[in-house]
């Protein structure tokens, strides 16, 4: 299986995935999404993020779900 890089995500030295250039943790969006927020809701709550960044973060979460859920 090949690995495809997610252009919206960076992994800093602390190991917590963040949205590139924002410092915004993927885990925060994933938790809000799992508590019922839609991507549009997330965009409204975090206007500094684009929908592309939000979807990229959610895709990263689902690609690494087992790691996040530990």
Secondary structure, DSSP 8 states (H G I E B T S, - for coil): ------TTEEE-TT--EEETTTTEEHHHHHHHHHTT--HHHHHHH-TTS-HHHHHHHHHHHHHTHHHHH-
